[in-house]
Amino acid sequence: MSSIDYNGRQFRKLASQDGVTAVYHQRDDLVWADFEGGPVRRGSVNGVCDPDGILRLAYTMVMDCGDVIAGRTVNTPEQGADGGLLLREEWERYGPHAETGVSYLSEVTEPEEVG
């Protein structure tokens, strides 16, 4: 079992204002999340969490423009400046949108305001 429990935690890209927030769920080492907003009509990740809290995930996204994107990530937890978790996300996209990169996901530590 992981030293980090991801169940119920929410993450979004660091300093992003696109409204995409993923809500994570965890059962034993199984982790999954769903997200939407901004240019993403629907997205999900599924994978496993190792004992150090590192996530190995596969993802799919359907974009507003109709593109379907798939790939994989390895997310390594770090301590964020605000005390929440920060995930260093090394990602790879497959197919016609093939690309690699590094992103950071910050934990949403304050409730979202509903307008």
URCOR-V665217 format. One record per residue. RES is the residue in one small letter. OMEGA is omega in whole degrees, -180 to 180 (* if undefined). Layout:
RES:OMEGA
RES:OMEGA
//
This chain:
m:-178
s:174
s:178
i:175
d:-178
y:-175
n:178
g:179
r:179
q:-180
f:172
r:179
k:-179
l:178
a:-180
s:177
q:-175
d:177
g:180
v:177
t:179
a:176
v:-176
y:176
h:180
q:172
r:-174
d:180
d:-180
l:-179
v:177
w:179
a:175
d:179
f:175
e:179
g:-177
g:-179
p:-176
v:175
r:-179
r:177
g:176
s:173
v:178
n:178
g:-176
v:179
c:179
d:-176
p:178
d:179
g:179
i:-179
l:173
r:-168
l:167
a:-180
y:171
t:177
m:170
v:-175
m:178
d:-178
c:179
g:177
d:173
v:-175
i:179
a:179
g:180
r:177
t:167
v:-176
n:-179
t:-178
p:174
e:177
q:178
g:-180
a:-179
d:180
g:177
g:178
l:172
l:179
l:173
r:-170
e:173
e:-172
w:176
e:175
r:-179
y:170
g:-174
p:179
h:-175
a:-178
e:173
t:178
g:177
v:175
s:175
y:177
l:179
s:178
e:175
v:-174
t:177
e:180
p:176
e:175
e:178
v:-174
g:*
//
